[in-house]
């Protein structure tokens, strides 16, 4: 699925021009006949509920009672998640923000050090309103500010102690980038040399197996704890899990209650997560492979279109998601994308955002089941249609 609309600040606070623009985008995406990925934000409530009702019985006994405060289907989801990741246990959380705060809070209590080393463009630093510090009493340090995860030498050379090293796999903001398997194992070893625990922000860990050439169990085994999301790649309604040793998960569940995460009933989210584990997880390697075809075709199409400058980042995607950069204003590019969807029924790109460099805008491209239908020629034709709508 694409996360592009998740960056939407909903200008107008739910009213006015900002909301009208957002609704127009949603209508254009949902009405498109061809797109590279069709995510939950393009579905209407009735359609989403009907799909869940149709699929849920294939992954869980619907004659069972609804869950109450985390039992029943929620416990089953936790068991299947732990089994999939090869960990002793897992705990369901309503959000990843809560799951990771609690994980690192628990580790701080064990290590006696509340400092977390992480990338300055990791999710908690950019998108969580400083919750690590404001809510959980944690402080952060940055081994590197390069657009990649830190190296082993950077972790060894960090000039102050830290209790936990948090690695976001993949690192979204610089382009869903991953280290090599050798680099990952070396940086984990470097953290151990510093007597630190290792936590994986694995919101998108599910799709990393192809790049690393390793199964999920082997990847997760490198870390002391792992967070995963059920909606970002698996298409679930919401929710996340923290996986790791039984003692850590037991403590995390106590803190989950304190943080307000012990919800009365969660069966729609849990059922949709089980559907994602059963159906979407096995398909992700195919999406990753086809994303490489799409990325190459996009680059060739943009070059043929004669745009002033462009970048596909990474040039060869590490997962089924990557970025495209173009030298136009974000609203101009978004308008071209919306018009293409409205006028041709093809949605090549979604929303664009201002990049870090003035005059450059960026969008995220995701390839899922819908995108598997696209040939390189289809991509090239869509690029020509899109660029033809630029000034």
N, C-alpha and C positions, 0 to 999 in steps of 0.2 A: 504494500500500500504506500501511497505518498503521504508525507507529513507536511506538505507545503501549506495547507490551510491551517495547521496547528500554530503557525507563526503569525496568523492573522490576529491583530489586536482588537478587532471588532470595533473600529472607529465609529463613534457616534453612540457608544455605550448601549447598543441594541436598537438604536433608532436612527433614522435619517439616511444620508447618502452612503455612509460606510456600510450599513446593513444592506441597503439596496444593491451595492456593488458585490457584496459577498453572496447574496442570494442569486444575483445574475451569474456569478462564476459557478456556483453550485448547480444551477439549472443547466448551464452550458456543459459542464463535465458529465452530469448524470444523463443528459440527453444525447451525448456523443455515442455514435455507433462503434467507433474504433478508438481505442486508447491503449497506452502501454501498461497501465495499471488502473484498476477500478477499486477504490477504497471505500471504507465504511462512511466517510463523510459525504459521499455522493449518493447515499441510499436514504430513502424515506423510512419513517418509523415503521409503518405497516409492512413494508417489504423486508426490513431487517428482522422483524419479529416472525414473519412467515417463514423466512429462510431458516431461522433458528429452530422453529417448531418442526420443520421438515427434517432437519439434520440431527437434532439432539438425540433422538432415539437410537441412532447408530453408534453412539459413543457412551451412552449411559442408560440405565433402566429408569424410564420415566414413571414407572409405578412406585418408585421409591418416594419417601417423604421429602418435602423441601428442606433445605438446610436451615439450621438455627445456630447463629453465632459460630459459624465455621465448621460444622460437622457435615456429615453426609457427602454430597457431591463436591464440596470444597475440600474435604479431607481426601477424597479420591483424586482430585486434581493435584493436590500436594504430593500424594504417593507417586502418581505417574510422572510428575515433573522431576522428583528426586530420582526415580528410576531412569528417566531419559538422560539426566545429567550425571548419573553415577555418584550421587551424593547420599549421605546418610538420611537426610531429611530435607524438607522444604516447607515454607510457610507462604500462604497466599496473602497478598496485600492489595488494598484498593488502588494504590499508586506506587510507582517506582520511587518517587521523591521520598515517600515515607519509608519504603523498604531500605533504601540506601542510608538514610539518616540513622535508622535503627541499627543496621549492620555495623556501621562505623562507630556508632556510640558504644555498642557492645564490645567491639574490638578495643576501643580506647580504654574501657574499664579493665580489660584483660592485660593490655600492654603497659598501662600506666602513662600513655602518651596520647594526647588528644589531637596531635598534628597529623593531617592527611596530605600526602604528596599526590598531586594529580596535575593534569594538563590545564592551563588557564582557559582553554576553550572547551573543557568538559562540561557536560550538562549542568552539574550543580553550581558551577561558577557563573554560568550565563543565564540560566532559565529557572532558577528556584529561589530568587529573592534573598540570597545569602542565608538560606535556611540552615546550612551546616552550622553556621555561627550563631544565628539568631535563635534557633530552636534547640539545637543539640549541643551547643558549647564546643564545637569543633573549630579548629583553625586549619588553614590550607597553605601549602607551599608548592612551588612549581619547579620541577627539575629542568624544564625546557619551555621555551615559547615558540619553538619551531613547529611548522604545520604537520606534525606527526607525533606519535607517542615517544616518550623518552627512551634513550638508549641505556644500556647497562652502565656505561661510564658516567652518564649524567646522573643516574641514580646513586652510584657510588660517590660521586663528587659533590652531591648536595651538601651545603655547608651547615646544616643543622639536623638534629635527630628528627625522625618521624616515626609514628607508630604503625601507619598503614600506607601502602602504595595502592592507589586506585587507578585501574586501567580501563578506559572506555573502549570496548571492542565491538564494532569499529568506531573510530573517532569521527563523529558525524561532521562537525563544522568544517574541517579542512577537506572534506570530500569522501567520507565513509572509508577512511584509510586504515590499513592494517599493517603491522610489521610482518616480517617473515616468521616462520615457526622458530627458527634458530634465534632470531632477535627477541622473540617473546620469551623463550626459555631462559635466555641470558639476562633479561631485565628482571625476571622473577627471581633468578638466583642472586642477582645483585641486591634486591630488596631483602632477601633472607640474610645476606651478609651484613646488612644494616639492622638485623634483628626486628624487621618489620613484617607484618602480615600483608598478604596480597588479596585485594578484593577486585573482582571483575565487574565493571558496569557493563553487563551483557544484554542491554536492552535489545540489541540486534545480534546477539551471539549466535542465534539459530542459523544464520546464513553464512557463518564464518568457516564452516567445515571444508568447503571446496578450496578456499584460499590456503588454509593451513594443511590440507591433505590429511586431516586427523578427525576422528569422530568426536562428537560432543563430550563424551565421557572423558576422553584424554585431554581435551582443551580445559574443561572445568577442573580437572584434577590438579592443574597447575596452581590454582588459587585456593585460598583458605575459605572464601565465600564467593558466591556468584548471584547477581541479580539478573533476572530475565523479565521481559515484557511479553504479555499475551496479545497485545493489540498491534504493535508496531509491524511485525512481520507475519504473525500467525492469523491476523484478521479478527481477533477476538473483540468483544465489546469494550473491555477495560480490564485492568488488573495486572498484577505483577507477582513475582515470587522471589523470595530469598532462599537460596539453597546452600547447604553446608553441613557441618557436623551437628549431630543431634543436640548437644549441649548448647551450641550457639542458637539453634533454631528454637529451642525451648525458651531461652531468654528473650529472643526476638519476639516471640508470641506474647510474652508478658508486656513488653514495651509496645507492641502493636495495640494492645488494649488501652494502655495509658495514652497513646497518641490518637486515640479515637478511630482506630482501624478495625475494631471488632464489630463489624456490621451485622445487623440482625439477619438479613437474608441476601445471598449473593448468587443464587443459582443461575440467573441468566448469564452473568459474566463467566461463571465457572463452566457452564455448558459450552459456551462459545469458545472458551479456551481449550476445552477438550476436543472440540471439533477441529480447531486449528492444529493441535498436536497430531491428531490422527490424519488430517487431510492435507494441510498446507505445509507442514514441516518436511515431509518427504519430497515435496515439489521444489523446495528452495534451491537445491543444487542446479536444477534445470533453469531456473530463473537467472541464477548467477552466470551460467554459461551463455545464455542468450543476451544478457546485458552487455557482454563483450561485443557481440554482433551489432547490437543497437548503437553502442558507443562509437564503434568504428564507422558505421554508416552515417551517424550524425556528424562526425568530424568531416567525412568526405563530402556530405551534402552541404555543410556550411562553407567549406572551401569552394565548392562549385558555385555556390550562390554569390560568392564575391563579397561577403560581409567584411567590414573593415578589419575586424579582428575577432577571434573567438578562442575559447579553450574548453576542451572536454577534460574533466578532472575527477579521478585519475584518467589518463589516456586509455589505460586498460583497467576497467573497474575491478575492485577487490571483492565487492559483493554485488547484489542486484540493484544497487543504488549508486548514483554518481552525480556530479554537478556539470552544468553547462554555464559558461560565462560569455556575455556579449556586451559590446560597448554602446548600450542604449539605456535610457531611463527605465526603471522598473515598471512604471505604469504604462509606458509605451509597449513594452514587451508583453505585459499581462493582457493589455487590450488586444494585441495581435493574436495571442493564444485563445482568448475568449471568442473573438470574431471567427477564427478558424474553426473552432468547435461548433459555433452557432451556424455558420454558413456552409460547412462541408461535412459536418458530423464526425470529423477527425480531431481528436485532442492530442496533439503532440506534446505540448508543455502545459504546465499548470501555472501557478502564480510565481512571479519573479520578485526578487528583493534586492535592494541596494547592496552592492558588495563593499568590501573594505576599501577598495581603490575608487576614488571619485570617477564617475562616468561609466563604471562597470557594474552590471547587474548579474545576479546568479539565480539559477533555479535548480531544483533537485529532480532527477529523473529516476523513476522506479519502474522495474520490469517485473510483472507478475504474469498470471495465466493469460490475461488479455494480450499481453505483449508477445507471447510465444507465437501468435498468429502473424506477426509482422516479419516480412522479409527485409533484407537490406534495401531492396528496391522500394518497398513501401515506405521505409524511413526516409529515403532520399526524396521521394515524391512529397511527403509531408513537410520536410524541411523547405522545399521549394515553395509550397503553399504558404508556409508560415513567413518566410523571409519576404515573400511578395506583398505581405501586409505591413511591412516596416517602412518607415519614411525614407 
